[in-house]
Amino acid sequence: MAQPAEETVKIYKLESLEVTGSSRLSQEQIREQLRISDNTTLSDEWLAEARTKLLGLAVYKYVFFSLKKGSNPSYAKLLITAYDDDEVLSDWATGGEFGLSLVKPAPDLGDDSPVRSYRFGLVARNLLKRSHRGALIAELGNDGNLVVGSVAYGLPRFVSEAIQFDAALLLTDPSQKYLETEAFGIKGQTIWTRQRWGLDVNYGLAWYSNRHDRYRLDHWPSLVSGPKLGLVRETRLLSFLPKPGYKTAASIVPSLVNREHATFEAEMLRTEQFRDMLAVTAAGKLIQIGRGATTIRGEFKIELPITTSSHGLRSILYFSRRLGRDQYRSFKHSGSETIAGYRYHSTGFIGDINFKLASENPFARRWKKAPTPDLETGSAEVGDAP
């Protein structure tokens, strides 16, 4: 009996591109986003990845791809039909965010307010109708002081080099947000990203500081600054409810301020999804500063969708358990917290209310008497920790 011929998959070269249905992004901008060139191959994998990228721009509700016969049997014309998302208020895709953190009052520590902090944010994509991205986040404590502050800006990808530039500055008050302070109270970086071998290759400049009175981890290396090089591999699709997949990342900053404080960072994260109704994420991160300083963070998070509409997912419940530890010579910080929260997504707005159960304050009770190291000379003075 003759064996059936194996079925082959036809792969075409791109002859031309046509975009219809939306004017939010020009045809040239879409070419930049998808890194389309005259040698682009229209395989099934490329088409699926391209559609995911366009939907990830947050300005389209639906995107359809179709192929038309080209002038040569080996070529095809690519037709992209994109439909605007009605919930995006403008071509800039701007949105707001508000969050409220509640804790159990602790009158014995002079804290009788259940509100720990208020979070405000402004996020925008497709700024100036040129695919630029920006974010501004501020979280204020119940005393009115800035607990967390962040500003970030990103430029679009470029066809010729497939590079994306991002700049970000983050301030965190360790006394209020210890687990979010990863070794340094102030972090700034400018990073270029080049895609190679299925990886994101990051390179740029980093500036990590513990020199500000409020935004610093006490008794820790005061400044790390220098070039940064890293590798990132992520298979998850980030959305309101994260899709299944994983992320691995590693980077190094050879500090030019003090070479003994060269910093290495490693991160691993995995998300599993069960019947599209439950997402479970486990994450861990390690930061090593020179030989003596180690920062470890871990989190286990469950996200449960509870309401939907014709436009998709509307709100989720989430539960998170977070742990952290820092050690530098004789000094140790540690803490943990359990968070239960509700997160809502609507037209240009994200709301979040959560309740936190934290361990004892790591700055008030976990320190013991230890010599205070001089970071410049290496000598020590005996003193009382708080």
ABEGO torsion letter per residue (X at the ends): XBBBBBBBBBBBBBABBBBBGBAABBAAAAAAAAGBBAABBBBAAAAAAAAAAAAAAGABABBBBBBBBBABAABBBBBBBBBBBAABABAAGBBBBBBBBBBBBBAAAGBABABABBBBBBBBBGBGGAGBBBBBBBBBBAAGBBABBBBBBBBBBBAAAGBBBBBBBBBBBAAABAAABBGBABBBBBBBBBBBGGBBBBBEBBBBBAABAABBBBGBBABBBEBBBBBBBBABBBBABBBBEBBBBBBBBBBAABAAABBBBBBBBBBBBBGGABBBBBBBBBBBBEAABBBBBBBBBBBBBABBBAAEBABBBBBBBBBBBBBBEABBBBBBBBBBBBBBBBBGBBBBBBBBBBBBBAAAAABBBBBBBBAAAGBBBBBBBX
